[in-house]
Amino acid sequence: MDKVDMTYSELIGNTTISNKQKVTVFLSEVKALIKIGIVNSNLITAITGFLVAIALTNSSFSDYWGAFLLMIIGSAFVIAGGCIINNWYDVDIDPKMSRTKKRPTVTGFFSLRAVLTTGIIISFLGFAVLMFTTWYAALFAFIGWIGYVVLYTMWSKRRYTLNTAIGSLSGAMPPLIGWAAVDPSFHVVPFVMFLIMFIWQTPHFLALAMKKKEEYQAAGVPMLPVVRGMEITKRQIAVYIACLLPLPFFLMPALGLTFTIVATILNIAWLVIGFMGLFTEKDVKWANLVFIFSLNYLTILFPLMIIVTLPIFN
């Protein structure tokens, strides 16, 4: 069922809509409120960190299945809570962008007071749940939450073109959360996972900013294409992609040659696409290609980390 122009209380009291339709609409609005796509993508990297830690520490999953469930639930709550507060804070600019103007905070489906209260409660429930794994996992989640809610949403997003890089801190935390739930000690693998996610986000979101340049401009968000133009943005995207090139080699001792080869091929292919942007005038078409490749990159790379730690590769 499509979104309806009514509040939650009006939906509940509407006798012309079946209970099944009400549930469908409610779940759709909740998914938009928590930004389910962001929650799911971050959980993929958190799960990767956890499962790779199990393999590389020679642990048994059967001994950690409880921690695994707690890690997933706690991480999902923290991420969702941060996204809810982001929606609450951005309610004044979201109506100016096509991809955000239907969010339930904008349409009024949920009251802003209820949204803020829910975001805070869910966030702290997430921290509490993660404390039952290790306090390091909860600490990394808190750092990521502060990075997204305070440093990105409330401080840098509307002020600086570096908002993308600042916001990348939060998106890079889930692998550390997953790993720390198993092994809180320092290891190069989760650190490199963090670096991959930190670097990956800038070309991903700058490509999106190029596609939505006019909307960001109308909303007053100083994304790099809006402030510095397309050419500078294209060079920045290529530079960030190039920074990914050496990272798989730091993982080779732990994840092996197969992973290193596949990851390097992905990096080179993405870099070729990045350099293509320096010689094209079809900026939006190229940005769309960068954006789509970035999604496929992540979809391949992190599940591959899990696959290469399976017994068949050892």
C-alpha positions as CSV (number, residue, x, y, z in Angstrom):
1,M,0.0,0.0,0.0
2,D,1.3,3.5,-0.8
3,K,2.0,6.1,1.8
4,V,-1.1,7.9,3.1
5,D,-1.4,11.5,4.1
6,M,-2.4,11.1,7.7
7,T,-0.9,10.9,11.1
8,Y,-0.4,7.7,13.1
9,S,-3.5,8.4,15.3
10,E,-5.6,9.1,12.2
11,L,-4.5,5.9,10.6
12,I,-5.4,3.9,13.7
13,G,-8.8,5.5,13.9
14,N,-9.6,5.2,10.2
15,T,-12.3,2.5,9.8
16,T,-12.1,2.5,6.0
17,I,-8.6,0.9,6.1
18,S,-8.2,-2.8,7.0
19,N,-6.0,-3.8,9.9
20,K,-3.7,-5.5,7.5
21,Q,-3.3,-2.3,5.5
22,K,-2.7,-0.3,8.7
23,V,0.1,-2.7,9.7
24,T,1.6,-2.4,6.2
25,V,1.5,1.4,6.3
26,F,2.9,1.5,9.8
27,L,5.8,-0.8,9.0
28,S,6.6,1.2,5.9
29,E,6.7,4.4,7.9
30,V,8.9,2.8,10.6
31,K,11.3,1.6,8.0
32,A,11.6,5.1,6.6
33,L,12.1,6.5,10.1
34,I,14.9,4.2,11.0
35,K,16.4,4.3,7.5
36,I,16.3,0.5,7.1
37,G,18.8,0.5,4.2
38,I,21.4,2.1,6.4
39,V,20.7,-0.2,9.2
40,N,21.0,-3.3,7.0
41,S,24.2,-2.2,5.2
42,N,25.9,-1.4,8.5
43,L,24.8,-4.7,10.0
44,I,26.5,-6.5,7.1
45,T,29.9,-5.0,8.0
46,A,29.3,-5.6,11.7
47,I,28.4,-9.3,11.1
48,T,31.5,-9.6,9.0
49,G,33.7,-8.2,11.7
50,F,32.2,-10.7,14.2
51,L,32.4,-13.8,12.0
52,V,36.0,-13.0,10.8
53,A,37.0,-12.5,14.5
54,I,35.6,-15.9,15.3
55,A,37.6,-17.5,12.5
56,L,40.9,-15.7,13.1
57,T,40.9,-16.2,16.9
58,N,40.2,-19.9,16.4
59,S,37.0,-19.6,18.4
60,S,33.8,-21.6,18.0
61,F,30.6,-19.9,16.9
62,S,28.6,-22.2,19.2
63,D,30.4,-20.5,22.1
64,Y,29.5,-17.0,20.8
65,W,26.0,-17.4,19.4
66,G,24.5,-15.4,22.3
67,A,27.0,-12.6,21.8
68,F,26.2,-12.7,18.1
69,L,22.5,-12.1,18.7
70,L,23.3,-9.4,21.3
71,M,25.7,-7.7,18.9
72,I,23.1,-7.7,16.0
73,I,20.3,-6.4,18.3
74,G,22.5,-3.8,20.0
75,S,24.1,-2.5,16.8
76,A,20.7,-2.3,15.0
77,F,19.2,-0.3,17.9
78,V,22.1,2.1,18.0
79,I,22.2,2.6,14.3
80,A,18.4,3.0,14.1
81,G,18.4,5.4,17.0
82,G,20.9,7.6,15.4
83,C,19.0,7.6,12.1
84,I,15.8,8.5,14.0
85,I,17.4,11.5,15.6
86,N,18.9,12.5,12.3
87,N,15.4,12.5,10.8
88,W,14.1,14.5,13.7
89,Y,16.9,17.1,13.4
90,D,16.7,17.4,9.6
91,V,12.9,17.9,9.4
92,D,13.3,21.5,8.2
93,I,15.5,20.6,5.2
94,D,14.1,17.2,4.2
95,P,11.0,18.7,2.5
96,K,13.4,20.3,0.0
97,M,14.7,17.0,-1.4
98,S,12.8,14.4,-3.4
99,R,14.4,11.4,-1.7
100,T,13.6,12.7,1.9
101,K,10.3,14.7,1.5
102,K,8.1,11.7,2.2
103,R,9.8,10.8,5.5
104,P,7.4,10.4,8.4
105,T,8.9,13.3,10.2
106,V,8.1,15.5,7.2
107,T,4.6,14.2,6.6
108,G,3.8,14.3,10.2
109,F,2.9,10.7,10.5
110,F,4.8,10.6,13.8
111,S,5.0,13.6,16.1
112,L,8.5,15.1,16.4
113,R,8.4,14.7,20.2
114,A,7.7,11.0,19.8
115,V,10.4,10.7,17.2
116,L,13.1,12.3,19.4
117,T,12.0,10.3,22.5
118,T,12.1,7.1,20.5
119,G,15.5,7.8,19.0
120,I,17.0,8.5,22.4
121,I,15.5,5.4,24.1
122,I,16.4,3.0,21.2
123,S,19.9,4.4,21.1
124,F,20.6,3.8,24.8
125,L,18.9,0.4,24.7
126,G,21.4,-0.5,22.0
127,F,24.3,0.6,24.2
128,A,23.0,-1.4,27.1
129,V,22.6,-4.5,25.0
130,L,26.1,-4.2,23.6
131,M,27.5,-4.0,27.1
132,F,26.5,-7.6,27.5
133,T,29.1,-8.5,24.8
134,T,32.1,-6.4,25.7
135,W,32.3,-2.8,26.8
136,Y,34.6,-2.1,23.9
137,A,31.8,-3.0,21.5
138,A,29.5,-0.5,23.3
139,L,32.3,2.1,23.3
140,F,32.8,1.8,19.5
141,A,29.0,2.0,19.0
142,F,28.9,5.2,21.2
143,I,31.8,6.8,19.2
144,G,29.9,6.0,16.0
145,W,26.7,7.4,17.4
146,I,28.3,10.6,18.5
147,G,30.0,10.8,15.1
148,Y,26.7,10.6,13.2
149,V,24.3,12.4,15.5
150,V,26.5,15.2,16.9
151,L,29.6,15.6,14.6
152,Y,27.8,15.0,11.3
153,T,24.1,15.8,11.7
154,M,24.2,18.7,14.2
155,W,27.6,20.2,13.5
156,S,29.2,19.7,10.1
157,K,26.4,18.7,7.7
158,R,25.1,22.3,7.2
159,R,28.5,24.0,7.6
160,Y,31.4,22.3,5.9
161,T,32.1,20.4,2.6
162,L,34.1,18.0,4.8
163,N,30.8,16.8,6.3
164,T,31.0,13.6,4.2
165,A,34.4,12.7,5.6
166,I,33.3,13.6,9.2
167,G,30.2,11.5,8.8
168,S,32.3,8.5,7.5
169,L,33.6,7.9,11.1
170,S,30.2,6.5,12.1
171,G,29.8,4.3,9.1
172,A,33.2,2.8,9.6
173,M,32.5,1.7,13.2
174,P,30.3,-1.5,12.7
175,P,33.3,-3.8,11.8
176,L,35.0,-2.7,15.0
177,I,31.8,-3.3,17.0
178,G,31.4,-6.8,15.5
179,W,35.1,-7.7,16.1
180,A,35.2,-6.3,19.6
181,A,32.1,-8.4,20.6
182,V,34.4,-11.4,20.2
183,D,37.9,-10.0,20.8
184,P,38.4,-6.6,22.4
185,S,42.2,-6.6,21.8
186,F,43.8,-4.7,18.9
187,H,44.2,-6.5,15.6
188,V,45.1,-5.2,12.2
189,V,42.2,-6.8,10.5
190,P,39.3,-4.8,12.1
191,F,41.4,-1.7,11.8
192,V,41.8,-2.2,8.0
193,M,38.1,-2.9,7.8
194,F,37.5,0.4,9.5
195,L,39.8,2.1,7.0
196,I,38.1,0.5,4.0
197,M,34.7,1.7,5.2
198,F,35.9,5.1,6.2
199,I,37.5,5.7,2.7
200,W,34.7,4.0,0.8
201,Q,32.0,6.3,2.0
202,T,33.4,9.5,0.5
203,P,33.3,8.5,-3.1
204,H,30.0,6.8,-2.5
205,F,28.3,9.8,-1.0
206,L,30.0,12.4,-3.2
207,A,28.7,10.5,-6.3
208,L,25.2,10.7,-4.7
209,A,25.8,14.5,-4.1
210,M,26.6,14.9,-7.7
211,K,23.4,13.2,-8.7
212,K,21.4,15.3,-6.3
213,K,23.3,18.6,-6.6
214,E,20.3,20.8,-7.2
215,E,18.4,19.4,-4.2
216,Y,21.3,19.8,-1.8
217,Q,21.7,23.3,-3.1
218,A,18.0,24.1,-2.5
219,A,18.3,22.6,1.0
220,G,21.4,24.6,1.9
221,V,23.6,21.6,2.5
222,P,27.2,22.5,1.5
223,M,28.1,19.3,-0.3
224,L,31.3,19.5,-2.3
225,P,29.6,19.6,-5.8
226,V,27.5,22.5,-4.6
227,V,30.3,24.6,-3.1
228,R,33.4,23.7,-5.3
229,G,31.8,22.3,-8.4
230,M,31.8,19.0,-10.3
231,E,35.5,19.0,-11.5
232,I,36.9,19.3,-7.9
233,T,34.4,16.6,-6.8
234,K,35.5,14.2,-9.5
235,R,39.1,14.6,-8.6
236,Q,38.3,14.0,-4.9
237,I,36.4,10.8,-5.8
238,A,39.4,9.5,-7.8
239,V,41.8,10.3,-5.0
240,Y,39.7,8.5,-2.3
241,I,39.3,5.4,-4.5
242,A,43.1,5.3,-5.1
243,C,43.6,5.3,-1.3
244,L,41.8,1.9,-1.2
245,L,44.5,0.3,-3.4
246,P,47.0,-0.7,-0.7
247,L,44.6,-1.9,2.0
248,P,43.9,-5.5,0.8
249,F,47.6,-6.2,1.0
250,F,47.5,-5.5,4.8
251,L,44.8,-8.2,5.0
252,M,46.6,-10.8,2.9
253,P,48.4,-12.5,5.9
254,A,45.0,-13.1,7.6
255,L,42.6,-13.4,4.7
256,G,44.8,-15.0,2.0
257,L,45.7,-14.5,-1.6
258,T,42.2,-15.1,-3.1
259,F,40.7,-12.2,-1.1
260,T,43.7,-9.9,-2.0
261,I,43.4,-10.6,-5.7
262,V,39.6,-10.1,-5.8
263,A,39.8,-7.0,-3.7
264,T,42.6,-5.5,-5.8
265,I,40.6,-6.2,-9.0
266,L,37.6,-4.4,-7.5
267,N,39.8,-1.5,-6.5
268,I,41.5,-1.2,-9.9
269,A,38.1,-1.4,-11.7
270,W,36.7,1.3,-9.5
271,L,39.7,3.5,-9.9
272,V,39.4,3.1,-13.7
273,I,35.9,4.3,-13.5
274,G,37.1,7.1,-11.2
275,F,39.6,8.3,-13.8
276,M,37.0,8.1,-16.5
277,G,35.2,11.0,-14.7
278,L,38.2,13.3,-15.4
279,F,37.6,13.0,-19.1
280,T,33.8,13.1,-19.4
281,E,31.3,15.9,-19.4
282,K,28.4,13.6,-18.6
283,D,28.9,14.1,-14.9
284,V,25.5,12.8,-13.6
285,K,25.7,9.7,-15.8
286,W,29.3,9.0,-14.6
287,A,28.3,9.7,-10.9
288,N,25.5,7.2,-11.2
289,L,28.1,4.6,-12.5
290,V,30.4,5.4,-9.5
291,F,27.5,5.1,-7.1
292,I,26.2,1.7,-8.4
293,F,29.8,0.3,-8.5
294,S,30.3,1.4,-4.9
295,L,27.2,-0.6,-3.8
296,N,28.4,-3.7,-5.7
297,Y,31.9,-3.2,-4.2
298,L,30.7,-3.4,-0.7
299,T,28.3,-6.3,-1.5
300,I,31.1,-8.4,-2.8
301,L,34.0,-7.4,-0.5
302,F,32.6,-7.9,3.0
303,P,30.9,-11.2,2.3
304,L,34.1,-12.4,0.7
305,M,35.9,-11.7,3.9
306,I,33.7,-14.2,5.6
307,I,33.9,-16.8,2.8
308,V,37.7,-16.9,2.7
309,T,37.8,-17.6,6.4
310,L,35.7,-20.8,5.9
311,P,37.5,-24.1,6.4
312,I,37.5,-24.9,2.7
313,F,40.0,-22.1,2.2
314,N,42.3,-23.3,5.0
